[in-house]
Amino acid sequence: MAQANVTLCADDYAVHACASQGIVALARQQRLSATSVMSLSPRWAADAPALRELKGQVSVGLHLDWTSDFARAAGHGQSLAVMMWRALWDDFVADEVRICIERQLDAFEAHWQAPPDHVDGHQHIQQFQGIRGPLLSVLAQRYGSQLPWLRVSQVGQDDAKARIISAWGARAFLQAAQAQNAPCRFPLRGAYNFAGGRASYARRMQAWLRDAAQDGGVIMCHPAQGQDPSDPIGAARAWEFEYLASDDFAHDLQQARVSLHAGV
């Protein structure tokens, strides 16, 4: 059986130093093929140079953000619950959404010094009703036919969290993106409750790799080298890093016949 190409994407680059350092270390080790940047983070300017050294080796994209502390500091952030409610009632002003998207793309490009290779969303807001339309419009206006690929959070897992993520706009986002000939990658795997420890995470990853070997797609992860004391999922980030950096992960990739693919 041939090797399957799968994108392993580390979310939350620049959320804090531990995450950025861990993501760069794994990328240098060729244990990641993509990462998504929180461009509103005050760390982004300082953390960008290390990532630029890996240009062309990994897909580097924008982690569109409406729900983090950085988004709140920028003046548009709200809790995920509020964002879900607003999406349900389509309670967004398109021009205001476009301004927020442009601001994040500007911040990304200022330090990456190029357009994003891909776009996804913190807590999957890229596909929410009221966000997805303006996002596709902005990308078409900025990049024309050279569109970044889009991560569609159609989660290829059979559990409650996966079903909730998928239900919050994945199908509509995919249809709208395809209508604009925007490149899309799905299904998405890697959703879990950030509990269980390293051994449990390794078992989950083994299953995600086996499934991804059948249909490609994207596996998301959230590694960090060490723990930031302010991070509510800091312990999970640390055990993800330890596993992904280990010989065990290399063995699991080989067993699943998966090659990590950036597609830049």
Secondary structure, DSSP 8 states (H G I E B T S, - for coil): ---EEEEEEEEEETSSHHHHHHHHHHHHTT--SEEEE-TTSTTHHHHHHHHHTTBTTBEEEEEE-SSSHHHHHHT----HHHHHHHHHTT---HHHHHHHHHHHHHHHHHHHSS--SEEEEGGGGGGSTTTHHHHHHHHHHHHTT---EEE---B-S-SHHHHHHHHTTHHHHHHHHHHTT--EE--EE----S-SHHHHHHHHHHHHHHHHHHH--EEEE---SS--TT-TTHHHHHHHHHHHTSHHHHHHHHHHTEEE----
